[in-house]
Amino acid sequence: MHIDILTLFPEMTEAVAEYSILGRAQKSGVITVNSINIRDFTKDRHKKTDEAPYGGGAGMIMTAQPVFDALRSVNAEKSRILYMSPKGRIIDRDVLSSLASEQRLVFLCGHYEGIDQRIIDYWNPEELSIGDYILTGGELAALVIIDALSRMIPGVLGNEDSVMGESVYSGLLEYPQYTRPREYEGMTVPDVLLSGDHENVGLWQYRRSLEETRDIRPDMWNSYLKKAESLDLSRKELEILADVSGDESFRPLSGRKKKKKKASAPLT
């Protein structure tokens, strides 16, 4: 995948893209991230890329000309163009999966109070957001999206199964994890994780994921319960789900608790 990032601050995006998983993915040739300085395309002799908005208002607006020329320089008309905007769709698994299937992406990072509307009208970019809050510019949002979608591209992580098993994508938050030493400041690792019994370890992890999701993310918990019947859960997993949710309908029939019959009133 080839990714172009159009920005006024290429140093920001270059610094992040060179490290960790993104850096390794670039070295292996799976991903190419190219940062383009929009300021290089302005025709203003002072390298100015912003103007006050017509009609008044606070702040400055990025002008159309340098952005148009920067987009044309990367043949953006042949790519999927993404504009980081607080008005955009908030990214989720579906958005990221769709982006990860593309061969070319162009990220347009706005700054100041936004960009000239004619850029949006002409180029028709998809507007995306990483949350309901305002950032100084689109660079950080673009990097968040690039990092997240890159994990879905074959060859980036090495183990493709690990992606869908991660927190959130699986529908549940991740279970607690531990490493050496076995005891630290009086706190010990749960015995089940040291047992070597892979089935019991897996069941413990499933129970803890359920409990974490139920207690921390009620929205995810409710979504998981709605789709739980369609999941390929084992009998033991269903028992655990019934215990954690308090919903006996999940429990296999033979294991359901029988309701006590009410005692009949004595005859008088």
BANU-623600 format. One line per 3 residues: number of its first residue (from 1); their letters; for each residue z, y, x of C-alpha. Coordinates in nm, 3 decimals. Each point is the difference from the previous one (the first is absolute). Layout:
// BANU-623600
NUM> A> Z:Y:X | ...
//
This chain:
// BANU-623600
1> MHI> 0.000:0.000:0.000 | -0.083:0.352:0.118 | 0.231:0.281:-0.108
4> DIL> -0.068:0.371:0.047 | 0.287:0.244:-0.045 | -0.104:0.361:-0.055
7> TLF> 0.292:0.225:0.092 | 0.103:0.332:0.149 | 0.248:-0.184:0.222
10> PEM> -0.170:-0.304:0.160 | 0.284:-0.033:0.251 | 0.227:-0.115:-0.284
13> TEA> -0.224:-0.282:-0.115 | -0.111:-0.107:0.348 | 0.359:-0.039:0.118
16> VAE> 0.093:-0.239:-0.281 | -0.324:-0.199:-0.008 | 0.033:-0.098:0.366
19> YSI> 0.328:-0.190:-0.040 | 0.146:-0.314:-0.155 | -0.215:-0.208:-0.238
22> LGR> -0.267:0.270:-0.040 | -0.030:0.033:0.375 | -0.038:-0.374:0.047
25> AQK> -0.253:-0.020:-0.283 | -0.209:0.268:0.170 | 0.015:-0.173:0.336
28> SGV> -0.116:-0.325:-0.158 | -0.285:0.178:-0.178 | 0.114:-0.084:-0.352
31> ITV> 0.050:0.367:-0.088 | -0.134:0.325:0.144 | 0.186:0.322:-0.080
34> NSI> -0.183:0.322:0.086 | 0.168:0.341:-0.037 | -0.229:0.298:-0.062
37> NIR> 0.119:0.356:0.040 | -0.122:0.203:-0.297 | 0.055:0.317:0.199
40> DFT> -0.286:-0.101:0.231 | -0.245:0.055:-0.286 | 0.099:0.348:-0.111
43> KDR> -0.249:0.279:0.056 | 0.278:0.256:0.022 | 0.028:0.131:0.354
46> HKK> 0.379:-0.017:-0.019 | -0.015:-0.367:-0.107 | 0.148:0.097:-0.336
49> TDE> -0.019:-0.261:-0.274 | 0.201:0.163:-0.281 | -0.021:0.298:-0.233
52> APY> 0.212:0.154:-0.275 | -0.087:-0.142:-0.346 | -0.208:0.197:-0.249
55> GGG> 0.215:0.114:-0.289 | 0.306:0.025:0.219 | 0.279:-0.244:0.059
58> AGM> 0.232:-0.114:0.275 | -0.129:-0.147:0.323 | -0.345:-0.059:0.141
61> IMT> -0.285:-0.234:-0.093 | -0.220:-0.203:0.236 | -0.354:0.135:-0.016
64> AQP> -0.299:-0.207:-0.105 | -0.241:0.048:0.293 | 0.189:-0.176:0.284
67> VFD> 0.103:-0.287:-0.226 | -0.355:-0.049:-0.129 | -0.136:-0.009:0.353
70> ALR> 0.274:-0.232:0.123 | -0.074:-0.243:-0.285 | -0.370:0.011:0.075
73> SVN> 0.066:-0.068:0.369 | 0.143:-0.344:-0.083 | -0.260:-0.082:-0.269
76> AEK> 0.274:0.005:-0.259 | -0.251:-0.047:-0.281 | -0.032:-0.361:0.118
79> SRI> 0.375:-0.057:0.007 | 0.286:-0.013:-0.246 | 0.163:0.344:0.021
82> LYM> 0.373:0.039:-0.058 | 0.176:0.333:-0.042 | 0.379:0.009:0.042
85> SPK> 0.129:0.195:-0.298 | 0.324:0.022:-0.204 | -0.227:-0.021:-0.307
88> GRI> -0.140:-0.334:0.111 | 0.073:-0.355:-0.109 | 0.312:-0.134:0.168
91> IDR> -0.096:-0.290:0.223 | 0.099:-0.355:-0.086 | -0.106:-0.351:0.091
94> DVL> -0.320:0.018:-0.205 | -0.113:0.325:0.164 | 0.075:-0.130:0.348
97> SSL> -0.180:-0.331:-0.062 | -0.305:0.191:-0.119 | 0.001:0.227:0.305
100> ASE> 0.047:-0.293:0.238 | -0.326:-0.153:-0.122 | -0.206:0.303:0.108
103> QRL> -0.197:0.026:0.324 | 0.027:0.380:0.032 | 0.262:0.246:-0.122
106> VFL> 0.024:0.376:0.042 | 0.341:0.165:-0.044 | -0.005:0.373:-0.069
109> CGH> 0.332:0.163:0.084 | 0.061:0.331:-0.167 | 0.240:0.264:0.124
112> YEG> 0.146:0.331:-0.109 | -0.004:0.017:-0.382 | -0.300:-0.226:-0.045
115> IDQ> -0.378:0.004:0.035 | -0.283:0.190:-0.166 | -0.078:-0.175:-0.330
118> RII> -0.371:-0.011:0.086 | 0.077:-0.262:0.264 | 0.138:-0.227:-0.271
121> DYW> -0.278:0.081:-0.247 | -0.277:-0.074:0.252 | 0.139:-0.296:0.194
124> NPE> 0.199:-0.158:-0.286 | 0.271:-0.159:0.218 | 0.262:-0.233:-0.140
127> ELS> 0.329:0.187:-0.010 | 0.295:-0.207:0.120 | 0.372:0.067:0.037
130> IGD> 0.293:-0.181:0.159 | 0.257:0.144:-0.241 | 0.108:0.288:-0.220
133> YIL> 0.093:0.244:0.273 | -0.181:0.257:0.213 | -0.085:-0.037:0.368
136> TGG> -0.115:0.278:0.233 | -0.333:-0.175:0.047 | -0.181:-0.321:-0.081
139> ELA> 0.028:-0.154:0.345 | 0.326:-0.187:-0.055 | -0.117:-0.130:-0.338
142> ALV> -0.329:-0.120:0.151 | 0.183:-0.182:0.278 | 0.232:-0.171:-0.247
145> IID> -0.298:-0.126:-0.199 | -0.192:-0.109:0.311 | 0.300:-0.189:0.135
148> ALS> 0.058:-0.175:-0.333 | -0.363:-0.096:-0.067 | -0.054:-0.117:0.359
151> RMI> 0.255:-0.277:-0.055 | -0.230:-0.146:-0.264 | -0.303:-0.019:0.228
154> PGV> -0.059:-0.350:0.143 | 0.077:-0.014:0.370 | 0.243:0.292:0.009
157> LGN> 0.328:-0.188:-0.044 | -0.118:-0.337:0.126 | 0.170:-0.188:-0.287
160> EDS> -0.177:0.086:-0.324 | 0.259:-0.186:-0.210 | 0.272:0.237:0.118
163> VMG> -0.154:0.296:-0.184 | 0.040:-0.122:-0.356 | 0.340:-0.146:0.080
166> ESV> 0.136:0.340:0.095 | 0.242:0.203:-0.203 | -0.158:0.174:-0.301
169> YSG> -0.330:-0.193:0.017 | 0.180:-0.319:-0.100 | 0.154:0.178:-0.297
172> LLE> 0.351:-0.023:0.148 | 0.191:0.188:0.265 | 0.059:-0.184:0.325
175> YPQ> 0.310:-0.214:0.049 | 0.255:0.094:0.270 | -0.086:-0.119:0.352
178> YTR> 0.215:-0.073:0.305 | -0.043:-0.074:0.369 | 0.224:-0.079:0.298
181> PRE> 0.291:0.015:0.057 | 0.138:-0.225:-0.274 | 0.311:0.218:-0.032
184> YEG> 0.026:0.374:0.061 | 0.305:0.219:-0.067 | 0.143:-0.263:-0.232
187> MTV> -0.321:-0.034:-0.201 | -0.168:-0.341:0.005 | -0.343:-0.134:-0.087
190> PDV> -0.003:-0.201:-0.329 | 0.049:-0.369:0.076 | -0.308:-0.105:-0.195
193> LLS> -0.226:0.180:0.249 | 0.143:-0.209:0.281 | -0.022:-0.331:-0.188
196> GDH> -0.356:-0.090:0.094 | -0.059:-0.095:-0.364 | -0.326:0.184:-0.071
199> ENV> 0.010:-0.060:-0.376 | 0.350:0.142:-0.038 | -0.086:0.291:0.227
202> GLW> -0.303:0.079:-0.218 | 0.208:-0.021:-0.319 | 0.267:0.227:0.150
205> QYR> -0.266:0.253:0.098 | -0.150:-0.012:-0.349 | 0.340:0.056:-0.163
208> RSL> 0.081:0.293:0.228 | -0.344:0.157:-0.062 | 0.063:-0.025:-0.372
211> EET> 0.344:0.157:0.032 | -0.123:0.281:0.227 | -0.284:0.084:-0.238
214> RDI> 0.221:-0.016:-0.310 | 0.262:0.230:0.153 | -0.220:0.247:0.192
217> RPD> -0.336:0.019:-0.182 | 0.041:-0.060:-0.376 | -0.365:0.097:-0.053
220> MWN> -0.124:-0.274:0.232 | 0.255:-0.242:-0.146 | -0.125:0.050:-0.355
223> SYL> -0.361:-0.042:0.111 | 0.088:-0.323:0.180 | 0.178:-0.143:-0.304
226> KKA> -0.302:0.074:-0.218 | -0.233:-0.199:0.224 | 0.250:-0.268:0.108
229> ESL> -0.120:-0.256:-0.256 | -0.349:0.007:0.149 | 0.126:-0.056:0.355
232> DLS> -0.003:-0.342:0.163 | 0.378:-0.029:0.037 | 0.175:-0.326:0.076
235> RKE> 0.273:-0.141:-0.222 | 0.269:0.118:0.242 | -0.151:0.347:0.019
238> LEI> 0.001:0.020:-0.379 | 0.369:-0.098:0.002 | 0.070:0.282:0.243
241> LAD> -0.204:0.247:-0.203 | 0.196:-0.093:-0.313 | 0.330:0.049:0.188
244> VSG> -0.092:0.338:0.148 | -0.169:0.140:-0.313 | 0.247:-0.145:-0.250
247> DES> -0.301:-0.109:-0.207 | 0.031:-0.367:-0.096 | -0.362:-0.014:-0.114
250> FRP> -0.099:-0.032:0.367 | 0.217:-0.308:0.051 | -0.178:-0.338:-0.027
253> LSG> 0.077:-0.159:-0.336 | 0.214:-0.285:0.134 | 0.218:0.244:0.189
256> RKK> 0.065:0.249:-0.277 | 0.355:0.050:-0.112 | 0.059:-0.127:-0.349
259> KKK> 0.150:0.241:-0.248 | 0.334:-0.111:-0.136 | -0.004:-0.081:-0.368
262> KAS> 0.232:0.205:-0.212 | 0.286:-0.203:-0.141 | -0.035:-0.047:-0.373
265> APL> 0.271:0.143:-0.220 | 0.258:-0.258:-0.117 | -0.027:-0.116:-0.358
268> T> 0.274:0.124:-0.230
//
